[in-house]
Amino acid sequence: MEEKTTFNDTYLAKWIADEITDDQLNELVSDKDYSAYKKLKTGVHAFEYLEAPSNATLTSIKDKIAAKRPVEKTTKVRSLFAKSMIAVAASIALFFSINTFLKFNDVDINSNFGEIKTIALLDNSEVILNAKSNLSYNKKDWNNSRNIQLDGEAFFKVQKGSTFNVITDNGTVTVLGTQFNVNSQKNYFEVICYEGKVKVVHNANKYILTPNKSIRILHGNKKEETLNLTTKKPSWILGESNFRSVPLQIVINALEKQFGIKVNSKSVNTSDLFSGSFDNKNLDIALVSVFKTVNYNYQIKNNTIILSN
Amino acid sequence: MIKDLKNICNSKVFEEVFANYVKDVKRFIFFKTKNISLTEDIVQDTFVKLWEECKDASYDTVKNFLFTIANNLFLNIVKHNKVIDKHQKGFVHENSNETPEFIFLENEFYEKLEKAIASLSEKQREVFLLSRIEKKKYKEIATELNISVKAVEKRMHAALANLRGKIDFI
């Protein structure tokens, strides 16, 4: 009897969780209630789908975009305003000196904190510039020599043609037509080859990278690695910064560039190696995923993150 | 910078647009298709298309843009299915083995259900959402809320009985 009365106020919970069947419910309630509950269950199932978090949907969308990306051509969009400005500036420049004109042909592109920029070059090659990076080239010389200056990180998809050089403070990367990622900053230089062949010149040494190979030069020490690349492009393009045993300082630099913050790391050891990733969208989550992993405490004051042991 | 914050080609802005509108698009398509896997396909393709056409999409009107894409994708499938219908009897959804559970679920009923769920007592709604949305077992909910499994089941039962009482089923 006791059993029966307690079951009386829980059977709907058991039924919706499929612990008792529709037929069993039908025996417990009137026909009218039974059909109402059946309809309610359908509505609840719709509610479960429509209200569920959409993370899986976003992941599928990203995969579909990534799968389509390589065959897609980005078209160059130049606004009419820019075009007329070029015309005006060019005619003024002609009036003054050839020097001004040459300088005008320098294209200089900067990405801001947390910003990713996609740039279509004159030959339809494509560059995706990661946060707080700089890229420049000379438009006029482009047909003779495809030279690009880079400070920071960028992913290149180069159309086949003459030699294409990426010149950085750390060294030069030379290719014919391929896809690769270059990350160049103070004391750190990394090149990853995604497709084709890439030649890297650092000081007097030359290295040839084939797909899945990477080279990293840290404070002048060289390390060549074969990677297991699962995607056709680096993860930062899809909003996640990924690291494989790099000094914490490199991760801190990346955090600063993505979020426009300052990190005060005086009281910790920034040469410890870090492997892992952080989300480029949410600073709180990014800080947890980096500093909890290495077991450092952090305090946020204005725009500065203060690290402590 | 302000321009960039509204540029859908920027992956962060794109994800923000996704977060803001994915539920609306899902719902819009779900009540047309009454089918989860078909809805999921259309919703994914809608956002892939938005990304491809991000340069033509304006941040301020992106909701309309999304609904138009989604509706067109839906209409294409209807057209395709009509062609199939000529050769096969009955309405057959491609790539779907789902039973037609939702065929008779109307938007009006669903809206009433949503309101009824929102008006449940705090304790009942908590258990209902943990169970149905977070997909937790009654045992897990009991541990989390520090109450007995029986108490969880009672709240869930009361929640369902309340929902039944709050909606008139005709």
Boltz contact constraints between the chains, C-beta under 6 A:
constraints:
  - contact:
      token1: [A, 9]
      token2: [B, 154]
      max_distance: 6.0
  - contact:
      token1: [A, 9]
      token2: [B, 157]
      max_distance: 6.0
  - contact:
      token1: [A, 10]
      token2: [B, 153]
      max_distance: 6.0
  - contact:
      token1: [A, 10]
      token2: [B, 154]
      max_distance: 6.0
  - contact:
      token1: [A, 10]
      token2: [B, 157]
      max_distance: 6.0
  - contact:
      token1: [A, 12]
      token2: [B, 157]
      max_distance: 6.0
  - contact:
      token1: [A, 12]
      token2: [B, 160]
      max_distance: 6.0
  - contact:
      token1: [A, 13]
      token2: [B, 153]
      max_distance: 6.0
  - contact:
      token1: [A, 13]
      token2: [B, 156]
      max_distance: 6.0
  - contact:
      token1: [A, 13]
      token2: [B, 157]
      max_distance: 6.0
  - contact:
      token1: [A, 36]
      token2: [B, 164]
      max_distance: 6.0
  - contact:
      token1: [A, 36]
      token2: [B, 169]
      max_distance: 6.0
  - contact:
      token1: [A, 39]
      token2: [B, 169]
      max_distance: 6.0
  - contact:
      token1: [A, 40]
      token2: [B, 163]
      max_distance: 6.0
  - contact:
      token1: [A, 40]
      token2: [B, 164]
      max_distance: 6.0
  - contact:
      token1: [A, 42]
      token2: [B, 101]
      max_distance: 6.0
  - contact:
      token1: [A, 42]
      token2: [B, 105]
      max_distance: 6.0
  - contact:
      token1: [A, 43]
      token2: [B, 110]
      max_distance: 6.0
  - contact:
      token1: [A, 43]
      token2: [B, 113]
      max_distance: 6.0
  - contact:
      token1: [A, 46]
      token2: [B, 105]
      max_distance: 6.0
  - contact:
      token1: [A, 48]
      token2: [B, 132]
      max_distance: 6.0
  - contact:
      token1: [A, 49]
      token2: [B, 36]
      max_distance: 6.0
  - contact:
      token1: [A, 50]
      token2: [B, 26]
      max_distance: 6.0
  - contact:
      token1: [A, 50]
      token2: [B, 27]
      max_distance: 6.0
  - contact:
      token1: [A, 51]
      token2: [B, 133]
      max_distance: 6.0
  - contact:
      token1: [A, 54]
      token2: [B, 22]
      max_distance: 6.0
  - contact:
      token1: [A, 58]
      token2: [B, 18]
      max_distance: 6.0
  - contact:
      token1: [A, 60]
      token2: [B, 44]
      max_distance: 6.0
  - contact:
      token1: [A, 61]
      token2: [B, 44]
      max_distance: 6.0
  - contact:
      token1: [A, 61]
      token2: [B, 47]
      max_distance: 6.0
  - contact:
      token1: [A, 61]
      token2: [B, 48]
      max_distance: 6.0
  - contact:
      token1: [A, 64]
      token2: [B, 48]
      max_distance: 6.0
  - contact:
      token1: [A, 65]
      token2: [B, 48]
      max_distance: 6.0
  - contact:
      token1: [A, 65]
      token2: [B, 51]
      max_distance: 6.0
  - contact:
      token1: [A, 239]
      token2: [B, 11]
      max_distance: 6.0
  - contact:
      token1: [A, 281]
      token2: [B, 12]
      max_distance: 6.0
